[in-house]
Amino acid sequence: MDIHLTPANLAFIDELRAHIDELPADATARAHEEMEVDEVDLGEESRAWLRLFGEGGWIGVGWPREYGGQGRSAVEQWLFLEEMAYRKLPTGRLGISSVGPTLMRVGTEAQKRDLIPKLLSMDARIAVGYSEPGAGSDLASLRTSAVRRGDEYVINGQKIYTSSGHYATHIWLAARTGSVDSRHRGITVFILPTDLPGVEIRPIYTQAGGRTNEVFLDDVVIPAENVVGEVDKGWAIIMMALGFERTFPFSEIAHDLEYLIEWLHSDEAPAGILDDSTTMTEVAELAADLQIARLFSMRTAWMVDQDEVPLAESSMSKIWLSEVRQRLANLALDIFGPAGALAARTVGAPVGGRFEQLLRYAPLMKIGGGTNEVQRNIIAQRGLGLPR
Ligand SMILES: Cc1cc2nc3c(=O)[nH]c(=O)nc-3n(C[C@H](O)[C@H](O)[C@H](O)COP(=O)(O)OP(=O)(O)OC[C@H]3O[C@@H](n4cnc5c(N)ncnc54)[C@H](O)[C@@H]3O)c2cc1C
C-alpha cells in the first residue's frame, strides 16, 4: 500500500471542501449542531442537509455511477468520511459505510436498483439489527426467527441496540431460518421495512446521551424477495458488513486533540503546563497514535480498492481507534482535573464540556460494532491463523 495520497486524491479533497462550502451555511450549521447533540447522523436536520449535499452523487463518491455514486475509489470514499468526521457532519452512517457496500456485492439486481439510489438520496435509511438481549458477542446464538409461509416470511423476536432504528425506513435484519441449534449455519439476512404491522421500536438512552433502540417483531410478514443472498447463508454476509462497519474515521478524534492543544496554549491552562514533560509526552504519543489510526483506516479502504474485504484489518482499526479515543478522554480529565467532569453549558466547563461528553462516549465505541475483546479474537483467529 502506498501511504501517500495521490494528486487525484488531493484534488478530490479540495473539490469536496468546495462543495461543502457552497451549501447554505445555516443548513450546514444545523446539521452539525444536531450531530453534536444527538451523536446519530440521520436526524431531521442531517437528512435535510444530506439531501442538499448528496446531489451529484456526493454521498456515495466511491459507489458506481449506475447506482447514483461518482464511481471514484474506496480511498476517496474513505477521505469523504474523514472530512465529514472532522467537521462533525452527517454521512448516512451504516447505510453508506456498511450495508450499501455489502448489498452491492451480494444483493439481487432488483434490491440494488431499488435500495442503493434511495440510500444516497436519504429516501431510504437503514439500521442494523444483529444484537439481541441474549446474543451480542455470541451472535450465532440469535433467536429471532423467520419462518417461510408460501412467498413470505413471518418474523418474530427482539433486537437490541438498533442504533438509528427510530430514523430508519428499513432494518438490515439477521434472523434464524435454520433449526434452533443451527448457530451460524442457519442465519439469513433480510431487508425489513420498519413501517410494517408488528414492528415496534422503543428507545434506549446511552450514557453519552444519544439514543439507540430495542425493536420488537411480532408476526411481521415480509416477502421472500427481501432475503439478501442465500437462505441460511447470512453469516458470511454479516461478517462482510461488519468488516466494512468497523472502519471508523479517525479525524473526529484528531479534531478533539486539536481542541485540547488549543486549550493548552490558552490563558485558561495552568501556568507552566507546556513545560510539563509527562503531559507533553502523552499529548505527543496520542498525536503519533492517531497517525497510526489513520493508516489502519486507510489500509481498509485500500483493500476495498483491491477487491478485498477487510476483516482482521478492520478489527485492528476499530480497537486502535477506540482505545486512542478513550486515552484522549482520560488525558483531558487528568489535565483539567475535576472541572473536566463539568458538562456542556455548565459555567467553568473547559472547551465547552466537549471532553466530558467524550468521557461518556468513548467507552461505547469499545463495545459498539463488536467489543474490543472479540475483535482481538478475530485478529488472532482470522488474521493470524491462531487456534480458538
Ligand atoms: C453505542 C452502541 C451502538 C450499537 N449499535 C448496534 C447496532 O446498530 N446494531 C446492533 O445489532 N448492535 C449494536 N450494538 C450492540 C453491540 O454490537 C453489542 O453490545 C456487542 O456486540 C456486545 O454484545 P453484548 O452487549 O451482548 O455483550 P456481551 O456479548 O454479553 O459481552 C459482555 C462482555 O464479555 C466479553 N466477551 C464476550 N464474549 C467474549 C469472548 N469470546 N472472548 C472475550 N471476551 C468476551 C465482551 O467483550 C464484554 O466485555 C451497539 C452497541 C453500542 C454500545
The ligand as an ORCA input file, in Angstrom:
! r2SCAN-3c Opt
* xyz 0 1
  C     -23.140      2.525     21.058
  C     -23.559      1.157     20.613
  C     -24.179      1.015     19.385
  C     -24.562     -0.249     18.941
  N     -25.225     -0.336     17.751
  C     -25.658     -1.555     17.347
  C     -26.427     -1.655     16.137
  O     -26.708     -0.654     15.453
  N     -26.890     -2.874     15.785
  C     -26.629     -4.000     16.507
  O     -27.044     -5.075     16.107
  N     -25.904     -3.931     17.670
  C     -25.430     -2.729     18.094
  N     -24.726     -2.632     19.273
  C     -24.541     -3.836     20.086
  C     -23.105     -4.329     20.146
  O     -22.724     -4.922     18.927
  C     -23.029     -5.320     21.330
  O     -23.262     -4.580     22.511
  C     -21.698     -6.005     21.420
  O     -21.530     -6.883     20.333
  C     -21.541     -6.766     22.734
  O     -22.621     -7.598     22.975
  P     -23.343     -7.587     24.400
  O     -23.702     -6.167     24.721
  O     -24.413     -8.597     24.370
  O     -22.215     -8.007     25.448
  P     -21.741     -9.491     25.734
  O     -21.577    -10.221     24.460
  O     -22.615    -10.073     26.771
  O     -20.294     -9.257     26.333
  C     -20.064     -8.949     27.709
  C     -18.577     -8.897     27.947
  O     -17.989    -10.209     27.723
  C     -16.918    -10.104     26.799
  N     -16.878    -11.291     25.943
  C     -17.934    -11.929     25.403
  N     -17.536    -12.966     24.652
  C     -16.172    -12.971     24.707
  C     -15.184    -13.796     24.130
  N     -15.497    -14.816     23.333
  N     -13.887    -13.515     24.395
  C     -13.558    -12.466     25.193
  N     -14.468    -11.657     25.786
  C     -15.758    -11.911     25.544
  C     -17.232     -8.876     25.961
  O     -16.062     -8.347     25.389
  C     -17.843     -7.948     27.009
  O     -16.837     -7.275     27.726
  C     -24.313     -1.383     19.742
  C     -23.686     -1.230     20.980
  C     -23.310      0.016     21.415
  C     -22.646      0.167     22.741
*
